[in-house]
Amino acid sequence: MTARLALQELADQGQLPLPPARPSPQRVPRVELSAAVAPEQALECSLAELGELEVVLVGKGGSALSRQWNELMRQHYLGPGPLCGAQLRYVVRSARGPVAALAFSAAARRLRGREHWLGWGEAARRENLHLVVNNSRFLILPHVQVPNLASHLLSRVLAGLGDDWQARYGYRPVLVETFVERPRFQGACYRAANWQVIALSSGRGRQDRGHQGGRGQKLYLVYPLQKDFRAVLQRLPERLRLVPPPPPPLPPPPADWAEEEFGRAPLGEVRLRRRLCTLARDLYARPLAALPQACGTRAKTKAAYRFLDHGRVNLQNILASHYQSSAARAGREPVVLAVQDTTSLNYSTHPATEQLGPIGSQAEGAVGMWVHSTLAFNLAGTPLGLLDVQCWVRDPEEFGKKHQRYERPLEAKESVRWLRSLEALEQRQAACPQTRLISVGDREADLYELFVWAKAKPGRPGLLVRAERQRLLTEEQGPVWAQVESQAVAGQLEVKVPRRGNRAARVAVVEVRFAAVAVCAPKRKAHLPPVSLWAVLAREVGAPPGTEGLEWRLLSTEPVGDFAAAVEKLRWYTLRWGIEVFHRVLKSGCQIETRRLGQADRLAACLGIDLVVAWRIYHLTKLGRETPLVPATVYFEEYEWQALVAFVKRQPEPPQEPPTLREAVRMVAGLGGFLGRKGDGEPGTETLWRGLQRLDDIAEAYLVFRSAPKEGPVSSDGRYG
């Protein structure tokens, strides 16, 4: 049928003349067994008494014999078909009427046991599979009770199968296979006819593309039609019959960061992906600008609004490509911390925006959206990208039902966002199997269901949470933290506490204790099983008077066997602060809360771009500190670093070699107000996003003037005369 459709398409295009189509055979309606095949009475006798048997090959088309075969085969538990590929059908007649029917068709495409038994490689299987045929139907009519008839017929038919196949298809098969379904049959007649059992199928069936199984295992039997069948099937012809398709061409490398993060977005059309990359570049170049100002022209602004209105453009489709890139970066790290946190986006100053919901404690108060981000960090604190983002609007009708939270399951509450993020991490884990993903959350993530989920299946992401609730140990052993406090101090750790308000910065000394604990489920969740966790307690000693001492209580699914492991978990948790910085960049650096797009779904789509822009700004900040000596070309385009150096150093010609990344980052931060004094440290995200906005205008001007003709001599201050 595929070949016929291809020929017809060529004929419709005028590339291949075809003769007029012949009328197809009239389809025979399905009817009950006719008198020609319906038995009058049971046939019970010996094989000798049955007399001469005639094995008749069924011809093509709608002949009477073909119709008779179909009627007979309706008594088979699999029915008459359809049969796959090349096929031969037989009817066996006796003086007392038809007694049996058989069919042979194309072999199973793949079967592990057969390939192993034959010593087949992929090329040999592809070239020689047609030399194996499958006995796909074998029926002895139910009223025929003749001992040894089945094995006798198998021998008779196989003796002429090679010649019949040669006559119809032009080649001779060398091996016949069949499947016997257990426990329905035992395959006794095949064994009696000298067939060999070589394998047991997996129970999938040929249509099981999802590897679900459940079809029941079958015996796999074979019968060689010639002695050297294995050598024939292993032999590769000098000229391959089937040329394997060439490997798909490798996609071109991404031209820039925008294509790397958004180039594989599942938007269905290339033009939409191009528009997405263009809009991302514009928003990154001017992170503080409104959408029309970032786009620069009226045409690009209209295109951006049309893009955000498109049916395929939504938050998850925009971020899908970035998730893949983040997982690829995570795959290069042994341990990745997936930090979760929730923030609100306030659009109360845009009352005309539709589809928003309450975000405050009052029903008639502030309105906006909620965003739950999961950001990946390596152990140096460098953000690797987003692994999951959830965005939702609260229903005003549901406001004020907080008192019902204990009666509702987790899936019916907003808290399910923590579980959904863990499920997304499990999917990302498949893309980076050599990396251990650890989900990190604050007190809000202290949900018993999360620990149960993480421990329910091996290989799931780990969990590290700052505890809020006082949980109980199993077997009425008392509270968890009382058990931890009873442990001896494992060691002391110095922690730098930054200045906060009027409180001066200090170095705090904390005592560290840890213990393995078996935690039982809360009373309202008694149906959940107990979980085994590790608890770490860090408490400050000698805090200054009037200052609340530090105290961290951490619960983790990751082992804590000694002081070093406990300190490791504490250091992991300190990196959680990075997501607070990320959300600040999103709000202050990308001005996401100033977007005027009219509807919440447009805001959510634009949020997908702004999230990646905020990550990239934050990533540049950390990368300049982590790898300061790499060339600036790892992050900046050639014309960008050239324009940056020429502008900052006031020289008409840029150097031949690019500056280091640290030098370039400090130059960009200088454009944003960073002074670079001895006590200023490294630049932060705020000065960087301001500097990037200035750099875009400088780079655009540089491109214009670089292509302009130079006239007159150059003065000492770098100006053209």
PyMOL commands that set and color helices and strands:
alter all, ss='L'
color gray80, all
select helices_A, chain A and resi 2-12+47-50+64-73+112-118+122-131+149-169+188-192+229-234+257-262+270-285+291-295+298-309+315-330+396-398+402-404+410-412+416-431+443-445+448-456+474-476+480-485+523-525+563-574+577-589+592-594+600-626+632-634+638-648+661-671+685-707
alter helices_A, ss='H'
color red, helices_A
select strands_A, chain A and resi 43-44+54-57+88-94+97-106+132-140+144-145+175-181+196-200+218-224+335-346+357-358+367-377+383-392+436-441+462-466+491-497+506-519+531-541+551-556
alter strands_A, ss='S'
color yellow, strands_A
deselect
rebuild
show_as cartoon
